[in-house]
Amino acid sequence: MDTNSKLQIPNSKLLDYTLRLADDALILGHRLGEWCGHGPILEQDIALTNTALDHLGRARSLYQYAAELFNQMPADEKKQVFTSVAIQNLVSTGANVDEDDLAYLRDGWDFRNALLLEQPNIDWAYTVARALFYDTFNYFFFTELSKSKNESLAAVAEKSLKEVTYHLRWSSEWAVRLGDGTDESHARMQKAVNELWMYSGELFTPNETDEEMSRAGLGVDLTKIKPLYMARVQEVLSEATLTTPPDTWMQQGGRNGRHSEHLGYVLAELQFMQRAYPGMEW
Amino acid sequence: MTQEIKKTNKTEWPLWEVFIRSKAGLDHKHAGSLHAADAQMAVENARDVYTRRMEGVSIWVVESRHIHASDPDQSESMYEPANDKIYRHPTFYNLPEEVKYM
């Protein structure tokens, strides 16, 4: 990682940044996967699980890169990154971690995904609203990240952008269909937008990692993409005859490992097999 | 009331026939059918159902009700008369050797 050392970004920051993108993708991928076999109609069941697999594929690429960054760290620094016992045990044996260890052996507080993505599916409207916020964010985020000086991140961004463009089309169209549909679908869609709105702000709240990464030309300047995001979301909501919720206090904490109660249940299901039968393959 | 809405919603989405072009230059072939609320959704559903394993580069959809088919009961009168009209095939021409792929 020559470019990184030149730009003097510590591996820990780059790792934090990479992991949060991976965690966003894994957790939403899992949530969308929960629709498998439960979709309102066969065709949409397949559409959503296709999207889930797009997110999972991106998570894998990013976890592989994160594992690479982690394994390059000196031993004493490695101990500071995660407090999850299973990872600490691995580190103390001197073993390298891989993508699966990062996905299956970290506890909730070591996950950095935004709170929005762990929120439950509830119904089709909630699923669409959550997707609309995240897909819109992703679209502008990955457009910027594809210009990153970090080649690994730029490559993931460029590949993801094609997928995300389709995701955004899907969620925008569904928001309009439900919002501008029947009285019931309109009411449900508006409720979902209102309820999830307070989780959307975290995506644009930069922390220290964002600022350092952005300054070094490696990460995305969130203040730059926020107006683009707002304009697009407002355009979709207004076409959907929905009301954009007013500026309000925004929930946050996910980026720093403080999660809602929902993440624990997601991880319990996601990690059970590897925790109960370590190293199991099938 | 809600019962009624549910019932109509389930039968509301029409059936569409999907045609996929597997690569540029080839023709669109019938791939199957699916349900969708409108043409746009039908194209997108077709993308997810029929092209996720790289089966296609172009999609056509047409609502199934617009397809008019021949009646299987009329097969005898429709198709069998062609059976003994061998002269309708261009098999009586002598092809020059140079023309290899006809």
Interface residues (C-beta under 8 A of the other chain):
Chain A: I41 L42 E43 Q44 I46 A47 N50 R169 W170 E173 R177 T182 E184
Chain B: I5 W13 L34 H35 A36 A37 Q40 M41 E44 N45 D48 V49 R52
